[in-house]
């Protein structure tokens, strides 16, 4: 993780800020960005008895932002596994 990624920054959250809890994700990339769909629940669709995921939102990131997120997640998962043993 770079020093910029470790740097603590002051963050302001406007009234439009909200959190999304996700238990599953799906990702894809386009020519210009990366898209991460956030899922929380899955429901059975009555018509055909198949399961359908309920999407809570989507994050769209530039390639540079997704690389930064990957580094942050790699470090966080490493620390989590060291502390929790998973």
Secondary structure, 3 states (H helix, E strand, C coil): CCHHHHCCCCCCCCCCCCCCCCCEEEEEECCCCEEEEEEEEEEEECCCCEEEEEEEEEEEECHHHHHHHHHHHHHHHHHHHHHHCC
